[in-house]
């Protein structure tokens, strides 16, 4: 297949690849996206669709998330993607948890956020919250989209309105501009961004191996409607010991010791609670975290039990019946939240290594495209 030349070829049609395609196309570049599958079917559609700012690692990642949230707010209505929810409520069940929230609010990351009393939260959530509820952190910054449909909608909009060309069911064997070798023949492009997700071996395996990445398997579920109506996405105080923006605070040490002793199953399975209202009214609930070079496909029942136990403690009532279960897998690293590598001139390798692709991807793309193509973008300015 001989193809007309492109300014940029993006390898990978998940949310990170689409973010790069959007930023480049918006700047007037001729862009194509190449993906081995007929449509996105990996981490980008298996998550909460939750663009999380509050709790991201302090500094660069937090700033990237703030910018990405703003881009989602601009792009979603243009692309016909509905914002399903806004805001985050994180419940605190002990004085130690309240102390972490107070420490967080004292930092620059607490801008616009506030600590609600237990009664305030119950009033906003139709009485949710267990008997030990001490209060809740409220953040106005978060937005949520329905990820299982938003990625396909974004792809269609990029093709129809932004002029992005998609080559699906196409494998890239070599990504060396000005010509990419693919299973459908050569594709010409002046520059390439490779967004492989958790595929560590197809392109630039030696470069990827140098970063010591692992994979994280997570368990997710959806409950039947009717269930509670949430004022926004919901987290619990387990998140205060997992999300780096909270967990790095000195106040988090005492809370983690208390929670590890009280809820060992949650820590065994890497559970922290997120609950989001699905577009159909059901609740999307997760998640657990198991790490390995290749996590098996076998999700332990204990992980789901720990998730549902935490749901009951945070919400103050048992979860509705489970109607769907699935697993997701994403690239993970201990010491970084994302990586940008230059394996050869004209090529960038971009991997989000913290499960935060939807939350940071647009701003990362602005940085990469600004550098790679010499364009002025918000994050590169």
C-alpha positions as CSV (number, residue, x, y, z in Angstrom):
1,X,0.0,0.0,0.0
2,X,1.6,3.2,-1.1
3,X,0.2,6.1,0.9
4,X,0.5,9.9,0.6
5,X,3.0,11.4,3.0
6,X,2.1,12.5,6.5
7,X,3.8,15.0,8.7
8,X,3.2,12.7,11.7
9,X,2.4,9.0,12.1
10,X,1.2,7.9,15.5
11,X,1.6,4.2,16.4
12,X,-1.1,3.2,18.8
13,X,-4.8,4.2,18.9
14,X,-5.4,4.4,22.6
15,X,-6.0,7.6,24.5
16,X,-2.3,8.5,24.5
17,X,-2.0,8.0,20.7
18,X,-5.2,9.9,20.1
19,X,-4.0,12.8,22.2
20,X,-0.9,13.1,20.1
21,X,-3.0,12.9,16.9
22,X,-5.3,15.7,18.2
23,X,-2.5,18.1,19.2
24,X,-0.7,17.7,15.8
25,X,-3.9,17.9,13.7
26,X,-5.0,21.0,15.6
27,X,-1.7,22.6,14.6
28,X,-2.4,21.9,11.0
29,X,-0.3,18.8,10.5
30,X,-1.2,15.9,8.3
31,X,-1.6,13.0,10.7
32,X,-2.2,9.2,10.6
33,X,-2.9,6.8,13.4
34,X,-1.8,3.2,13.0
35,X,-3.2,0.4,15.3
36,X,-3.0,-3.3,15.2
37,X,-6.6,-3.8,16.4
38,X,-9.9,-2.9,14.7
39,X,-10.6,-0.5,17.5
40,X,-9.3,0.5,20.9
41,X,-9.7,-2.5,23.2
42,X,-7.1,-2.1,25.9
43,X,-6.5,0.0,29.0
44,X,-8.1,3.1,27.4
45,X,-11.6,1.6,27.4
46,X,-11.3,-0.5,30.5
47,X,-10.9,2.3,33.1
48,X,-13.2,4.7,34.8
49,X,-13.0,7.5,32.2
50,X,-12.0,9.6,35.2
51,X,-9.7,12.5,34.5
52,X,-8.1,12.8,37.9
53,X,-6.2,15.9,39.0
54,X,-6.4,15.8,42.8
55,X,-4.0,13.3,44.2
56,X,-1.6,13.2,41.2
57,X,2.1,13.3,42.1
58,X,3.1,16.7,43.2
59,X,4.8,18.9,40.6
60,X,5.0,17.9,37.0
61,X,2.3,15.2,37.0
62,X,-0.1,17.4,38.9
63,X,0.4,20.2,36.4
64,X,0.0,17.9,33.4
65,X,-3.3,16.6,34.9
66,X,-4.6,20.2,35.3
67,X,-3.8,21.0,31.7
68,X,-5.2,17.7,30.4
69,X,-8.4,18.3,32.3
70,X,-8.8,21.6,30.6
71,X,-8.2,20.1,27.2
72,X,-10.9,17.4,27.9
73,X,-13.3,20.2,28.8
74,X,-12.6,21.8,25.4
75,X,-12.5,18.7,23.2
76,X,-15.4,16.7,24.7
77,X,-18.3,19.0,23.6
78,X,-16.7,19.4,20.2
79,X,-16.4,15.7,19.7
80,X,-19.9,14.9,21.0
81,X,-18.5,13.2,24.2
82,X,-20.7,13.9,27.2
83,X,-19.2,14.9,30.5
84,X,-20.9,12.3,32.8
85,X,-19.8,13.7,36.1
86,X,-17.8,16.5,37.6
87,X,-15.9,16.6,40.9
88,X,-14.4,14.2,43.4
89,X,-15.4,13.2,46.9
90,X,-12.9,11.3,49.0
91,X,-14.3,10.1,52.3
92,X,-12.3,10.1,55.5
93,X,-13.1,7.6,58.3
94,X,-10.6,8.5,60.9
95,X,-8.8,11.5,62.5
96,X,-5.7,10.3,60.7
97,X,-7.4,10.5,57.3
98,X,-8.7,14.0,58.1
99,X,-5.1,15.0,59.0
100,X,-3.9,13.9,55.6
101,X,-6.6,15.9,53.9
102,X,-5.7,19.0,56.0
103,X,-2.1,18.5,55.0
104,X,-3.0,18.3,51.4
105,X,-5.2,21.4,51.5
106,X,-2.2,23.3,52.9
107,X,-0.3,22.7,49.7
108,X,-0.7,24.3,46.3
109,X,-2.4,21.2,45.2
110,X,-5.4,22.0,47.4
111,X,-6.4,25.0,45.4
112,X,-10.1,25.1,44.9
113,X,-10.6,22.0,47.2
114,X,-12.1,21.9,50.7
115,X,-12.9,19.6,53.6
116,X,-16.6,18.8,54.0
117,X,-18.1,17.8,57.3
118,X,-19.7,14.4,57.5
119,X,-23.1,16.0,57.5
120,X,-22.3,18.1,54.5
121,X,-21.2,15.0,52.5
122,X,-24.3,13.1,53.6
123,X,-26.5,16.0,52.5
124,X,-24.9,16.1,49.1
125,X,-24.9,12.3,48.6
126,X,-28.4,11.4,49.8
127,X,-27.1,10.0,53.1
128,X,-24.1,8.0,51.9
129,X,-21.1,7.3,54.2
130,X,-20.7,4.8,57.0
131,X,-21.2,5.4,60.6
132,X,-17.5,6.2,61.1
133,X,-17.5,9.0,58.5
134,X,-15.4,11.9,59.7
135,X,-15.6,14.1,56.6
136,X,-14.8,14.2,53.0
137,X,-12.4,16.0,50.7
138,X,-14.1,17.7,47.8
139,X,-12.4,18.7,44.6
140,X,-14.1,20.5,41.7
141,X,-11.4,19.7,39.2
142,X,-12.3,16.2,38.0
143,X,-14.4,15.3,35.0
144,X,-15.6,11.8,33.9
145,X,-16.4,10.5,30.4
146,X,-17.8,7.1,29.5
147,X,-14.5,5.5,28.4
148,X,-16.0,2.5,26.7
149,X,-17.6,4.8,24.1
150,X,-15.5,8.0,24.4
151,X,-12.4,6.6,22.7
152,X,-14.4,5.5,19.7
153,X,-16.2,8.8,19.5
154,X,-13.0,10.7,19.8
155,X,-11.4,8.6,17.0
156,X,-14.4,9.2,14.7
157,X,-14.3,13.0,15.4
158,X,-10.6,13.1,14.6
159,X,-11.2,11.3,11.3
160,X,-14.3,13.2,10.3
161,X,-13.5,16.7,11.5
162,X,-9.8,17.0,12.1
163,X,-8.7,15.0,9.0
164,X,-6.8,12.3,10.8
165,X,-6.3,9.1,8.7
166,X,-6.7,5.8,10.6
167,X,-5.0,2.6,9.5
168,X,-6.5,-0.1,11.8
169,X,-5.7,-3.8,11.8
170,X,-2.2,-2.8,10.8
171,X,1.1,-3.8,12.4
172,X,4.1,-1.5,12.3
173,X,7.3,-3.6,11.9
174,X,9.7,-0.6,11.7
175,X,9.0,3.0,12.7
176,X,11.9,4.8,11.0
177,X,10.9,8.0,9.2
178,X,10.5,8.9,6.4
179,X,9.0,5.4,5.8
180,X,7.2,3.1,8.2
181,X,7.2,-0.6,7.3
182,X,3.8,-2.1,8.1
183,X,1.7,-5.2,7.4
184,X,-0.2,-3.2,4.8
185,X,2.8,-1.8,3.1
186,X,4.9,1.4,3.5
187,X,3.5,4.5,5.0
188,X,5.4,7.7,4.6
189,X,5.7,10.1,7.5
190,X,8.2,12.8,8.5
191,X,8.0,12.0,12.2
192,X,6.7,9.2,14.4
193,X,5.3,9.0,17.9
194,X,5.1,5.4,19.2
195,X,2.5,4.9,22.0
196,X,2.7,1.1,22.7
197,X,0.9,0.9,26.0
198,X,2.0,-2.4,27.6
199,X,3.5,-3.8,24.3
200,X,7.1,-3.8,25.3
201,X,8.5,-6.0,22.4
202,X,7.1,-5.0,19.0
203,X,8.9,-1.7,18.5
204,X,12.1,-0.5,20.3
205,X,12.2,-3.4,22.8
206,X,15.8,-2.6,23.9
207,X,14.9,1.0,24.6
208,X,11.8,0.0,26.6
209,X,13.7,-2.8,28.5
210,X,16.2,-0.2,29.8
211,X,13.3,1.4,31.9
212,X,12.6,-1.8,33.8
213,X,8.8,-1.7,33.3
214,X,6.3,-4.2,34.6
215,X,2.6,-4.7,33.9
216,X,-0.2,-4.0,36.3
217,X,-3.4,-6.1,36.2
218,X,-6.4,-4.5,37.7
219,X,-9.9,-5.9,38.5
220,X,-13.0,-3.8,37.7
221,X,-16.7,-4.4,37.9
222,X,-20.0,-2.8,37.2
223,X,-23.1,-3.0,39.4
224,X,-26.8,-3.0,38.4
225,X,-29.0,0.1,38.4
226,X,-30.8,1.2,40.5
227,X,-28.0,2.1,42.9
228,X,-27.0,5.2,44.8
229,X,-26.9,8.5,42.8
230,X,-23.4,10.0,43.3
231,X,-22.7,13.8,43.3
232,X,-19.4,13.0,41.7
233,X,-16.8,10.3,41.6
234,X,-16.2,8.7,45.0
235,X,-13.0,7.6,46.6
236,X,-12.2,6.4,50.1
237,X,-9.2,7.0,52.5
238,X,-7.3,4.0,51.0
239,X,-6.6,6.4,48.2
240,X,-4.8,8.7,50.6
241,X,-2.1,6.1,51.0
242,X,-1.9,5.2,47.3
243,X,-2.1,8.3,45.2
244,X,1.3,10.0,45.3
245,X,0.0,13.5,45.8
246,X,-1.4,12.4,49.2
247,X,0.8,9.5,50.1
248,X,4.0,11.5,49.9
249,X,2.8,13.9,52.7
250,X,4.2,13.2,56.2
251,X,0.7,12.9,57.6
252,X,0.0,9.8,55.4
253,X,2.5,7.6,57.4
254,X,0.2,7.2,60.5
255,X,-2.9,6.6,58.3
256,X,-1.2,3.9,56.3
257,X,0.0,2.1,59.4
258,X,-3.6,2.2,60.7
259,X,-5.2,1.0,57.5
260,X,-2.7,-1.8,56.8
261,X,-3.4,-3.2,60.3
262,X,-7.2,-2.9,59.9
263,X,-7.6,-3.9,56.2
264,X,-4.8,-6.3,55.3
265,X,-6.8,-7.8,52.4
266,X,-7.1,-4.5,50.7
267,X,-3.3,-4.0,50.8
268,X,-2.6,-7.6,49.7
269,X,-4.6,-6.9,46.5
270,X,-3.5,-3.3,46.1
271,X,-7.1,-2.1,46.4
272,X,-8.2,1.5,46.5
273,X,-11.7,2.5,45.9
274,X,-13.1,4.5,42.9
275,X,-16.8,4.6,42.3
276,X,-18.2,6.3,39.2
277,X,-21.8,6.6,37.9
278,X,-22.1,4.9,34.5
279,X,-24.0,6.6,31.7
280,X,-26.8,4.1,32.2
281,X,-27.0,4.6,36.0
282,X,-25.0,1.6,37.0
283,X,-21.8,2.1,39.1
284,X,-18.3,1.4,37.8
285,X,-16.3,0.2,40.8
286,X,-12.7,-0.7,41.2
287,X,-9.9,-1.5,41.5
288,X,-7.1,-3.8,42.5
289,X,-3.4,-3.8,41.4
290,X,-1.2,-6.9,40.8
291,X,2.2,-6.5,39.3
292,X,4.4,-8.8,37.2
293,X,6.3,-9.0,34.0
294,X,3.3,-10.7,32.6
295,X,0.3,-10.9,35.0
296,X,-1.8,-13.9,34.4
297,X,-5.4,-13.6,33.2
298,X,-6.7,-15.1,36.4
299,X,-8.2,-12.4,38.6
300,X,-8.5,-13.6,42.3
301,X,-11.9,-13.6,43.8
302,X,-10.3,-12.1,46.9
303,X,-9.5,-8.9,45.0
304,X,-13.2,-8.4,44.1
305,X,-14.3,-9.2,47.7
306,X,-11.8,-6.6,49.0
307,X,-13.1,-4.0,46.6
308,X,-16.7,-4.7,47.5
309,X,-15.9,-4.6,51.2
310,X,-14.3,-1.2,50.8
311,X,-17.3,0.0,48.9
312,X,-19.6,-1.0,51.7
313,X,-17.5,0.7,54.3
314,X,-17.2,4.0,52.3
315,X,-20.8,4.1,51.1
316,X,-22.4,2.7,54.2
317,X,-24.5,0.1,52.4
318,X,-23.7,-3.1,50.4
319,X,-23.1,-2.8,46.7
320,X,-25.9,-3.6,44.2
321,X,-25.5,-6.9,42.3
322,X,-22.5,-7.1,40.0
323,X,-23.5,-7.3,36.3
324,X,-20.1,-7.1,34.6
325,X,-16.5,-8.0,35.5
326,X,-13.3,-7.3,33.6
327,X,-9.6,-6.9,33.9
328,X,-7.2,-4.2,32.6
329,X,-3.5,-4.2,32.1
330,X,-1.2,-1.2,31.9
331,X,2.5,-0.4,31.9
332,X,4.0,0.4,35.3
333,X,7.2,1.8,36.8
334,X,8.1,2.5,40.4
335,X,10.0,5.7,40.0
336,X,8.2,7.5,37.1
337,X,4.7,8.3,36.0
338,X,5.5,8.4,32.3
339,X,8.5,8.3,30.0
340,X,9.4,10.1,26.8
341,X,12.3,8.5,24.9
342,X,14.1,9.4,21.6
343,X,15.1,6.1,20.1
344,X,16.2,7.8,16.9
345,X,15.9,11.2,15.2
346,X,12.3,12.1,14.3
347,X,10.9,9.4,16.7
348,X,9.5,9.7,20.2
349,X,8.5,6.7,22.3
350,X,5.8,7.7,24.9
351,X,4.5,5.4,27.6
352,X,2.4,6.4,30.7
353,X,3.6,4.2,33.5
354,X,1.1,5.0,36.2
355,X,-2.3,4.2,34.9
356,X,-3.0,7.9,34.4
357,X,-3.1,8.2,30.6
358,X,-6.6,9.7,30.4
359,X,-5.6,12.2,33.2
360,X,-2.3,13.4,31.8
361,X,-2.2,12.4,28.1
362,X,-3.2,15.6,26.3
363,X,-0.6,17.7,28.2
364,X,2.1,15.1,27.6
365,X,1.2,15.1,23.9
366,X,1.5,18.9,23.8
367,X,5.0,18.6,25.2
368,X,6.0,15.9,22.8
369,X,4.5,17.4,19.7
370,X,6.0,20.8,20.5
371,X,9.4,19.4,20.8
372,X,9.2,16.8,17.9
373,X,7.7,19.1,15.3
374,X,8.9,22.4,16.6
375,X,5.4,23.7,17.2
376,X,4.3,26.0,20.0
377,X,1.8,24.2,22.2
378,X,0.4,25.0,25.7
379,X,2.6,22.5,27.6
380,X,5.7,23.2,25.4
381,X,5.4,27.0,25.7
